[in-house]
């Protein structure tokens, strides 16, 4: 299960285009993707197979998504939850429509499959009336050599006019500098501003961009590298620390903190489930060997002991992790409670078999066969 609230904005904003290269031939080729290609990896491979530079590969993916994925305006208000990024990507490719999380996750997946360094950024935006928009938004960052650039495929795909979505490609949101994007895109986590002198939320709100005129000392590149090495719960926890240090000043930011806390609980739940499954896999292998009285195949005593010990350690570790978990989300908490309720029976089976193994290994080998007659 992957819990992520998708509440996104779509705005009509004009910014200067990148304007450094003629991408017409790349764009034209991006219109030739065969309908038979179904997966994001297949499409990305077709788009980038004859391109040598990362910039050109990013352009081909950006253009294809913007031209082929329509914004699903009614979905903006559904507050739909997804269980994995794979589910998001599958949905957008099947329906050829979605909201900003679909655009950014699809771009990220396609970029990564083409060996590009891409990131998904969540935050909020300044709308056409120069106000903070009521919905959160997501976009992408991409690293070309040592430089970071911003991409907003959602805004490139079209705009809302008179309450209706107009699907029309606008070439103004590709490879913008972080400073350019900070005019109307503010990441929740300051690290994703990708500048050496990050703005505060208050700076963004009041349009105080004086910091951008002077160099700073914040090494965001090293911070991102360290961030990438963390586990998912650690990433979310570190992100929340930075968000709080930047003094949240609106409900969108506070909601993001709460959402990160929810996702921390979710990822810790997944870690507990993985630990439990590892223990159960060892237990099932042990039982399979025991059913053949450890003779088909012949099993060394050390292997029997190893399997039951690993089974025990996995199950007990998972049990401890489950009892440390709690979520304010009822759906997730129900799953946690369900797993807790399973644990006594599993532990009882493990203890019974640990006792059997202990007696079995202490038994003189010629007499061990009689132990199975009692089962």
C-alpha positions, 0 to 999 in steps of 0.5 A, a space after each residue: 500500500 502506498 498512501 499519498 494524497 493527490 491534491 493538485 493545482 493547474 494554473 495559467 502562468 506564462 514564463 519565458 521559454 528555455 530558448 537555447 536550442 531548437 528541439 523541433 526534430 526531437 519533438 517531431 520524432 516524439 510524435 511517432 511513438 507506436 501505439 503498440 508500446 504500452 509500458 513507460 520503459 518501452 516508450 522511453 526507450 523508443 524516444 531516446 534510443 537515437 539521442 546522445 545527450 541527456 538534455 535531448 532525452 529529457 526533451 523527448 520525454 517531456 514533449 511526449 508526456 505533455 502532448 499525450 497526457 491530458 489533465 483530468 480536471 474532475 480528479 483534482 477534487 477527488 482526493 484519491 489515494 494510491 497504493 504505489 507509484 506503479 499504480 499511478 503510472 499504470 493508470 496514467 498510461 492506460 487513461 492517457 490522463 491524470 493530475 500533476 502527480 501522474 505527470 511528475 511520476 511518469 516523467 520521473 520513471 521514464 527519465 530514470 529508465 533512460 539513465 537520467 538523474 530525475 527527482 519528483 518535487 512537491 510544493 505549492 504555487 503562486 496563481 495567476 492572481 498572485 496568490 498562493 494556490 489552494 492546492 499543492 502541486 508537483 513537478 520535476 528536477 533534473 540534473 544535467 552535468 552538475 547543474 539542476 533544472 526544473 521541469 513542469 510537464 503538467 503546466 506544459 500540457 495545457 491550462 484551464 480557461 473558463 473552468 475547462 481544461 485546454 490541452 495545448 502544448 506550451 513550451 515554457 516549462 522545460 529546463 528552467 533554472 531553480 531561480 526562475 522557478 522560484 518565482 511561482 513554484 515553492 517546494 515544501 522541502 527547502 532542499 529542493 529549491 536547489 539553490 545555495 541560499 534558500 528562501 523562507 516560506 515568508 520570503 516566497 509569500 512576500 516576493 522577497 527575492 533579495 537572497 537570490 542576488 547574493 551567494 549563500 553557503 548552503 551545499 544543496 548538492 551534497 545534501 541531496 546526495 546524502 538524502 538519496 542514501 537514506 531509507 524512505 522513512 529517514 528521508 521523510 523525517 529529515 524532510 519534515 525537520 527542514 520544513 519545520 525549520 523553515 517556519 511553516 506559514 500556511 495549511 498546505 505546508 502543515 498538511 505536507 508535514 502530516 502527510 509525511 508523518 503518515 508515510 513514515 508510518 506506512 514505510 515502517 509498516 512495510 519494513 515490518 511486513 518485509 521482516 515478517 515475510 523473511 522470517 516466514 520464508 525461513 520457517 516455510 523452508 524449515 517445515 518443508 524439510 521437516 516434512 521429509 524428515 530432513 532426508 530429502 534432501 539430506 539436511 545438515 544440523 547446522 542448516 536446520 538450526 539456522 533456518 529456525 533461528 532466522 525464522 524466530 528472529 524475523 518473526 520476533 523483530 516484526 512483532 516488536 516493530 508492529 507494536 511500536 507502530 500507530 497511525 492516525 490514518 484509520 485504513 493503515 491502523 486497521 492493517 497494523 492491528 490486523 498484523 498484530 492479531 496474527 502474531 500470537 499464532 505465528 509465535 506459538 508455531 515458532 516456539 513449538 518448532 524451536 522446542 522440537 529442533 532443540 530436542 531433535 539436535 540433542 537426540 542421538 542420530 539413529 534414534 531421531 527417526 522415532 521423533 517423527 512417529 510422534 508427530 
